[in-house]
């Protein structure tokens, strides 16, 4: 799977059912395993405020589906 494939998927929080953000990057360990996803969270409260980046550890991913990535316990 390529990063571009992951970036096309919606990231959903299992607890709230809401969309969390967009995948902008991943962290990879020296052995080649993905350690975390880097998400960009959109902030709607201020027009010119910077977007927040959030790191989601790979063990918090419940499921990677065809169209969505489900995140648990964030």
C-alpha positions in Angstrom: 0.0 0.0 0.0 1.3 3.5 -0.9 1.0 6.7 1.1 -1.2 8.1 -1.6 -3.6 5.2 -1.1 -3.9 6.0 2.7 -4.3 9.7 2.0 -7.4 9.0 -0.1 -9.2 7.4 2.9 -11.3 9.1 5.5 -10.0 8.8 9.1 -12.9 8.1 11.5 -12.9 8.0 15.3 -14.8 4.9 16.4 -16.0 6.5 19.6 -17.6 9.6 18.2 -18.1 8.5 14.5 -16.7 11.8 13.4 -14.0 12.4 10.7 -10.7 13.1 12.4 -8.6 14.7 9.7 -6.5 14.0 6.6 -3.4 11.8 6.5 -0.4 14.0 5.5 2.5 11.7 6.4 3.6 8.5 8.1 6.4 7.5 10.4 8.3 4.4 9.5 10.6 2.4 11.8 14.1 1.3 10.7 12.7 -2.2 10.1 10.1 -0.9 7.6 7.0 -1.1 9.8 4.7 1.9 10.1 4.8 3.3 13.6 2.3 6.2 13.3 0.1 8.2 11.0 0.4 12.0 10.9 -2.9 13.7 10.5 -3.8 17.3 9.7 -6.8 18.4 11.7 -8.6 21.3 10.2 -9.4 24.2 12.6 -12.6 26.1 11.7 -12.6 28.5 14.7 -10.2 31.0 13.2 -9.8 31.9 9.6 -6.1 32.3 9.5 -5.0 29.9 12.3 -2.6 27.2 11.4 -3.9 23.6 11.1 -2.9 21.2 13.9 -0.9 18.1 13.2 -1.7 15.0 15.3 0.3 11.8 15.5 -1.7 8.6 15.8 0.2 5.5 16.9 -0.3 2.6 14.6 -1.6 0.4 17.4 -4.6 2.8 17.7 -5.8 1.8 14.2 -8.8 -0.6 14.5 -9.3 -1.2 10.8 -8.1 -0.1 7.4 -10.9 -0.5 5.0 -11.5 0.1 1.4 -12.7 3.7 2.0 -12.0 4.5 5.6 -9.5 4.1 8.4 -11.1 3.5 11.8 -9.2 4.9 14.9 -9.8 3.7 18.5 -9.1 5.4 21.8 -7.8 8.8 20.7 
